Amino acid sequence: MTETSLPAAQGLEEAALTKAELVDMLFEQLGMNKRDAKQVVDSFFDLMVQSLARGEDVKLSGLGNFQVRQKAPRPGRNPRTGELVPIAARRVVTFHASAKCKALMHETMA
């Protein structure tokens, strides 16, 4: 991807790539109409969320892996009062960037 295809590439702290921008990119670069492009983007993310909710990993070649992890319960602390607060067990999603994605990020930042 070039810097022109990702508007947030130069100021990672300032901007984020949104679903609306993905729809616009499909419209501009592939010539899809906006309604179909929105449906594609929404369907893609719905499938990802459904897979993760079932506990399945999502692997996107060239980008990375989304994995569901089970976190054990642990003691926590309210930072304002210092009071001990139990943190319940929960499932979380983690992301690990692929080597290709990491290399592209290092090239862009250099």
C-alpha positions as CSV (number, residue, x, y, z in Angstrom):
1,M,0.0,0.0,0.0
2,T,1.2,3.5,-0.7
3,E,1.0,6.5,1.5
4,T,-1.8,7.9,-0.7
5,S,-4.0,4.8,-0.2
6,L,-3.8,5.1,3.6
7,P,-4.5,8.7,4.8
8,A,-3.5,7.8,8.4
9,A,0.0,6.5,7.4
10,Q,1.8,9.7,8.2
11,G,0.1,10.6,11.5
12,L,-0.7,7.4,13.2
13,E,-1.5,9.2,16.5
14,E,-3.9,11.6,14.7
15,A,-6.2,9.6,12.5
16,A,-7.6,6.1,12.1
17,L,-8.9,4.2,9.1
18,T,-12.6,4.0,9.4
19,K,-15.2,1.7,7.8
20,A,-16.5,4.7,5.9
21,E,-13.1,5.3,4.4
22,L,-12.9,1.6,3.4
23,V,-16.2,1.9,1.6
24,D,-14.9,5.0,-0.2
25,M,-11.7,3.2,-1.2
26,L,-13.8,0.3,-2.7
27,F,-15.9,2.9,-4.5
28,E,-13.0,4.8,-5.9
29,Q,-10.5,2.1,-6.6
30,L,-12.7,-0.8,-7.7
31,G,-15.7,1.1,-9.0
32,M,-18.2,-0.6,-6.7
33,N,-21.3,1.4,-5.9
34,K,-21.4,2.7,-2.3
35,R,-24.3,0.5,-1.2
36,D,-22.5,-2.7,-2.3
37,A,-19.2,-1.5,-0.9
38,K,-20.8,-0.8,2.5
39,Q,-22.4,-4.3,2.4
40,V,-19.0,-5.9,1.7
41,V,-17.2,-4.1,4.5
42,D,-20.0,-4.7,7.0
43,S,-20.2,-8.4,6.1
44,F,-16.4,-8.8,6.4
45,F,-16.3,-7.4,9.9
46,D,-19.5,-9.2,10.9
47,L,-17.8,-12.5,9.9
48,M,-14.7,-11.6,11.8
49,V,-16.7,-10.8,15.0
50,Q,-18.8,-13.9,14.7
51,S,-15.7,-16.1,14.3
52,L,-14.0,-14.5,17.3
53,A,-17.2,-14.8,19.4
54,R,-17.1,-18.6,18.7
55,G,-13.5,-18.7,20.0
56,E,-12.0,-19.2,16.5
57,D,-8.8,-17.4,15.4
58,V,-8.9,-15.1,12.4
59,K,-5.8,-15.1,10.2
60,L,-5.4,-12.4,7.6
61,S,-2.4,-13.1,5.3
62,G,-0.1,-10.2,5.1
63,L,-1.8,-8.4,8.1
64,G,-1.7,-10.7,11.1
65,N,-3.7,-12.9,13.5
66,F,-6.6,-12.1,15.8
67,Q,-6.8,-14.6,18.7
68,V,-9.2,-15.1,21.5
69,R,-7.5,-15.6,24.9
70,Q,-9.0,-16.5,28.2
71,K,-7.8,-14.3,31.0
72,A,-7.9,-15.6,34.6
73,P,-9.5,-13.7,37.4
74,R,-7.1,-11.5,39.3
75,P,-7.1,-8.9,42.0
76,G,-7.2,-5.3,40.9
77,R,-7.0,-2.0,42.7
78,N,-9.2,1.2,42.3
79,P,-6.5,3.8,41.5
80,R,-8.5,6.6,43.2
81,T,-9.3,4.9,46.5
82,G,-6.7,2.1,46.6
83,E,-9.5,-0.3,47.4
84,L,-9.0,-3.9,46.2
85,V,-11.4,-4.9,43.4
86,P,-11.7,-8.4,42.0
87,I,-11.4,-8.5,38.2
88,A,-13.5,-11.4,36.8
89,A,-12.2,-13.9,34.3
90,R,-12.9,-12.9,30.7
91,R,-12.2,-13.5,27.1
92,V,-10.1,-10.9,25.2
93,V,-9.1,-10.5,21.6
94,T,-5.4,-10.0,20.9
95,F,-3.8,-9.0,17.6
96,H,-0.3,-10.1,16.4
97,A,1.0,-8.4,13.3
98,S,2.5,-10.5,10.6
99,A,6.2,-10.2,9.6
100,K,5.1,-8.6,6.3
101,C,3.0,-6.0,8.1
102,K,5.8,-5.2,10.6
103,A,8.3,-4.8,7.8
104,L,6.0,-2.5,5.9
105,M,5.5,-0.4,9.0
106,H,9.3,-0.1,9.6
107,E,9.8,0.9,6.0
108,T,7.1,3.6,6.2
109,M,8.5,5.0,9.5
110,A,12.2,5.1,8.2
